[in-house]
Structures are given as C-alpha cells and as structure tokens.
Amino acid sequence: MQTKLTLRLEEDLINQAKKYAAIEGKSVSKIVADYFSLLVQNNQITDSDLPPVTRSLIGILSSSINEEDYRQYLEKKYL
C-alpha cells in the first residue's frame, strides 16, 4: 500500500531533483523510494565498518552471560 509523504526541501534542490527525474525517466517519488530502499539495504554494519577499538572488543565477553547473571551482578554491586 502506498501512502503520501511530504518533504520540505529547498526550492533549488526540488528543481534539481525534478530535472534529474526527467532525465532518468522516473518520478521524483520513485527516485526517493529507490534511494530509501538503498539506504535500508546498505544499513547493514559489518565488522570492517567498525573503528579498530570497537572491533577489538567483539567477542570479549563470555557467551554464557545472560540477563539473570547481569541482574545478580548489579544487585551485589548496588544493594
């Protein structure tokens, strides 16, 4: 189901988008939809996208830690 979306943009940018859409033979709506789809697809973060310090922390915690373990830790620490 398609629904309407209103965007507020600078007039010059709108005119450029319309010219680009005409050259591509698409509507501005189709170009925006394609761009949003591309953003969603490319939003997958891989390890190589992470800063080195963050990457070095991957897997540092034991996988056997669960929510209950963390709750007990907090109770010991603060109660």
N, C-alpha and C positions, 0 to 999 in steps of 0.2 A: 504494500500500500504506500503510495506516495503522499507526502504532505508538504505543505508550504513552509519555507524557511526565509526569513527576512534578514538580510545582511546590510549593515551600514558601512559603506566604504567611501573613500574619496572619489569625487566625480571623475577625475582623471584616470584613476585605476579602473573604474567601471567602463569607461570608454575604451581603454586598452584591452580589457577583457572581452568586450563586445567585438572589437576588431580581430582579436586572436580567435575568437569563436567562429567568426565568419570565415576566416582563412582555413580553419580546421574543418569547417562544415558541420559544426556542432553547436548546441545551445550553450549559453553560459551555465545554465543549471547542470547540463551533462558534464561540462568540464569541471565544475565544482564537485559534483558527485564522484567523478573519476579520481579527482585529487584526494578527496576524503577517504575513498577506498584504498588508495595507495598509502596514505598515512597510516591507516589501520593495519595494513599488511606489513609495513616496514617498522611498526612499533615493537616488533619482537627484539628484545635486547639479548645479545649474545655475550659470552664471556669476553670476547675480544673487544667489545664496545666499552667495557668497564675500565676505570682507571686502575693502574697497576696495584695500588694499595688495596683497593676493594677486591680485585681479582685474587690477590694473595690470601684473602680471608675465606674464600669459598672452600667449604668442607672442613673448616677448622673445628666446628662443634660436632660433638658426637651425635650420631643419628638416633641414639637411644633416648635422648632427652625429649620429654613430651610436656604438655601443658601442666600436668599434675606435678612433675618434678620442679618446674619453674615456680608454681604456686607454693610448694613447700619451701623452696629456697627463699622466696620473698617473705613468707611467714617467719622463718628463722631469722632473717635479717632485720625485719621491722617490728616484730612482735616480741 
